[in-house]
Amino acid sequence: MSALAPSAPAPAPPAGAGDPGGPAAGAGRGWWRWAGAALVAALVVTGSAYGVLALRADEPEARALGPGDVTVRLDIEHSLFSPTSLRVVEGTRVRFVVVNGDPIHHELIVGPPEVHARHEQGTEASHPSIPGEVTLDLEGTAVTTYTFDEPGLVEFACHLPGHYQHGMHGVVEVVPAE
């Protein structure tokens, strides 16, 4: 009977002499491929963001509402108004429909600085029927009107304790009638 001797393992190739297409070589190049792809992706995203900002810079100003009577819906979510800015033509009467999506009370005060100074302490539990002033129940809707008689900036805000400081205010730009 003849016996076959077990074969000896093949000697290891010298360092760096591996198969150029083998798995060891691919692992090193794979890292560079991922890094390159990540760099390209980052450049594309950054370039796109700058492109969008450039387009926005070229956009014309928002069209002013009015003249006459207009209705604007103001939404409240997380103690913030949306939208936070409006443009209206001088002499426009705005009917504000304010929708409170929060489970807490809010108010809408529209007017010149002296009106806001009077309300800064937030001490009025509710507001009587005065143009530009309205109280909102939790998750409620309320309506008030305000006529913007003079060009300039007019603030709207909620002056209940802490709300203004949280960012609950906005501005109406009143443009001259043509």
Number of C-alpha atoms within 10 A of each C-alpha: 3 4 5 6 6 6 6 6 6 6 6 8 9 7 6 9 8 13 11 10 8 9 10 12 13 12 11 10 10 11 11 11 12 11 11 12 12 12 11 12 12 12 12 11 11 11 12 12 12 11 12 10 11 11 10 10 10 8 8 7 8 9 10 17 20 17 16 13 14 14 14 15 14 19 18 19 15 12 22 22 22 16 14 17 14 17 17 25 22 23 20 21 20 22 18 20 16 24 21 25 18 18 13 13 18 27 25 24 24 27 20 12 12 9 14 18 10 11 16 15 12 17 11 12 10 15 14 9 12 11 15 20 22 24 23 20 18 14 15 16 17 15 21 19 21 19 18 23 14 16 16 12 16 18 18 24 25 30 24 20 13 13 17 17 11 12 14 24 23 19 17 19 19 22 19 14 14 6
